[in-house]
Amino acid sequence: MTILVDVHTHLDYHVFEKDIDQVIERAKAAGVKRIITNGIDAQTNRKALELASRFDIVEAALGIYPQDALAAEVDEESENPLKVKPFDVDEELEFIKKQKPIALGEVGLEYKYGTDFETQKKVFQKFIELGEKLNVPLLIHSRKAELDVVEMIESSSIKKAVMHCFCGKLKLAKRAYDNGCFFSIPTNVVRNEHFQKIVEIVDIGKIFTETDAPYLSPFPGKRNEPAFITESVNKIAEIKKMTVEETGNNIFKNYLSIF
């Protein structure tokens, strides 16, 4: 049996409120053994912890999405705008530290919607240092900021950097890979040539699967959910010329090795 993992979801989003139990059951039926739901602010971090305590296959990653981009971001794939309540960044960092989460995420830099790049870097640097101290993975957002993210990781001693939906140039992806970074490949790899090329250049030992649910669905116009991980595993197996079972099980071994 193929064992599957989804290392990056947002199960706290309102689109899952009415059927979260069914979403988890469908994931289990598909062979998903672990789901990491990612917080992005004080409110969603607590929701992630709540979901992790409620469902046995759910783990909570806690983080702070680049602050100045939170209120400005407009989702391009569904009507699901981010609703953010004000919070103190340093207080939330202290809260996260005390929780000792399985991972720090979603963290990183956002240059497409964000504007205060220097403040973003300062907060991200704090997460890098916290990741080093707690020895847990960072689930890293890097839209339009891929070079700065890679350079900051290179300047650190972090050993567990996971590039979430990395959209930078392949040369930069190779540079991050050569420096030990992992890559989480979203389910829309079934139709996205860029993610397919990343799968080609990155060894299976450095690959994770993610949905980024409710975003990046393999089925256009349909809400994404963890059960759809099967679609990306099938595509990765095809690209790597491996069986689906080998692919899924290798990726789950990667999960066990750093989480």
Long-range contacts (C-beta under 8 A, 24 or more apart in sequence): 1-31, 1-245, 2-31, 2-230, 2-233, 2-244, 2-245, 2-247, 2-248, 2-249, 3-31, 3-33, 3-248, 3-249, 3-252, 4-30, 4-31, 4-32, 4-33, 4-209, 4-229, 4-230, 4-233, 4-248, 4-251, 4-252, 5-32, 5-33, 5-34, 5-35, 5-36, 5-208, 5-209, 5-229, 5-251, 5-252, 5-255, 6-32, 6-34, 6-35, 6-36, 6-209, 6-210, 6-211, 6-213, 6-226, 6-229, 7-34, 7-36, 7-103, 7-139, 7-162, 7-184, 7-208, 7-209, 7-210, 7-255, 7-259, 8-36, 8-38, 8-61, 8-105, 8-106, 8-139, 8-164, 8-165, 8-184, 8-186, 8-208, 8-210, 8-211, 8-212, 9-35, 9-36, 9-37, 9-38, 9-210, 9-211, 9-212, 9-213, 9-226, 10-37, 10-38, 10-40, 10-44, 10-212, 10-213, 10-214, 10-215, 11-35, 11-37, 11-48, 11-51, 11-58, 11-213, 12-37, 12-39, 12-44, 12-47, 12-48, 12-51, 13-80, 13-214, 14-80, 15-78, 15-80, 15-214, 15-223, 16-213, 16-214, 16-225, 20-51, 23-225, 23-226, 23-227, 24-55, 24-57, 24-58, 24-226, 26-225, 26-226, 26-227, 27-57, 27-225, 27-226, 27-227, 27-229, 28-57, 29-227, 30-226, 30-227, 30-228, 30-229, 30-230, 31-230, 31-248, 32-57, 32-226, 32-227, 32-229, 33-57, 33-252, 34-59, 34-252, 34-255, 34-259, 35-59, 35-226, 36-60, 36-61, 36-102, 36-103, 36-105, 36-139, 36-259, 37-61, 38-63, 38-105, 38-106, 38-139, 39-63, 39-105, 39-106, 40-64, 40-65, 40-70, 40-82, 40-106, 41-65, 41-70, 41-84, 41-85, 41-87, 41-92, 42-85, 42-87, 42-92, 42-95, 43-84, 43-85, 43-87, 45-92, 45-95, 45-96, 49-99, 59-102, 59-103, 59-259, 60-99, 60-101, 60-102, 61-101, 61-102, 61-103, 61-104, 61-105, 61-106, 61-139, 62-95, 62-96, 62-99, 62-101, 62-104, 62-105, 63-96, 63-104, 63-105, 63-106, 63-107, 63-127, 63-139, 64-89, 64-92, 64-93, 64-107, 64-123, 64-127, 65-106, 65-107, 65-108, 65-110, 65-141, 66-108, 66-109, 66-110, 66-114, 66-120, 66-123, 66-124, 66-141, 67-116, 67-119, 67-120, 67-123, 68-114, 68-115, 68-116, 68-119, 68-120, 69-110, 69-112, 69-113, 69-114, 69-115, 69-120, 72-113, 72-114, 73-110, 73-113, 74-113, 75-215, 77-215, 77-216, 77-217, 78-214, 78-215, 78-223, 80-214, 80-215, 89-123, 93-126, 93-127, 93-130, 96-130, 97-130, 97-133, 97-134, 100-134, 100-136, 101-136, 102-136, 102-137, 102-259, 103-136, 103-137, 103-138, 103-139, 103-162, 103-259, 104-130, 104-131, 104-134, 104-136, 104-137, 104-138, 104-139, 105-137, 105-138, 105-139, 105-140, 105-162, 105-164, 106-139, 106-140, 106-141, 106-164, 107-138, 107-139, 107-140, 107-141, 108-138, 108-140, 108-141, 108-142, 108-145, 108-149, 108-164, 109-141, 109-142, 109-143, 109-145, 109-148, 109-149, 110-141, 110-143, 110-144, 110-145, 111-143, 111-144, 111-145, 111-148, 112-143, 112-144, 113-143, 117-145, 117-148, 120-145, 121-148, 121-152, 124-149, 124-152, 125-152, 128-152, 128-153, 128-156, 128-158, 129-156, 131-158, 131-160, 132-156, 132-157, 132-158, 135-160, 136-160, 136-259, 137-161, 137-162, 137-182, 137-258, 137-259, 138-162, 139-164, 139-184, 140-164, 141-165, 142-166, 142-167, 142-168, 143-167, 146-172, 147-172, 150-175, 150-176, 150-179, 150-181, 153-179, 153-181, 154-179, 160-258, 162-208, 162-258, 164-210, 164-212, 165-195, 165-210, 165-212, 165-216, 166-198, 167-194, 170-194, 170-197, 170-198, 170-201, 173-198, 173-201, 173-202, 174-201, 177-201, 177-202, 177-203, 177-206, 181-206, 182-206, 182-207, 182-208, 182-254, 182-258, 183-207, 183-208, 184-208, 184-209, 184-210, 185-209, 185-210, 185-232, 185-236, 186-210, 186-211, 186-212, 186-215, 186-216, 186-232, 187-211, 187-212, 187-216, 187-217, 187-218, 187-224, 187-228, 187-229, 187-231, 187-232, 188-216, 188-217, 188-218, 189-218, 189-232, 189-235, 189-236, 190-218, 190-231, 190-232, 190-234, 190-235, 191-218, 191-220, 196-235, 196-239, 199-235, 199-236, 199-239, 199-240, 200-239, 204-236, 204-240, 204-242, 204-247, 204-250, 204-251, 205-250, 205-254, 206-254, 207-236, 207-250, 207-251, 207-254, 208-251, 208-254, 208-255, 209-233, 209-236, 209-251
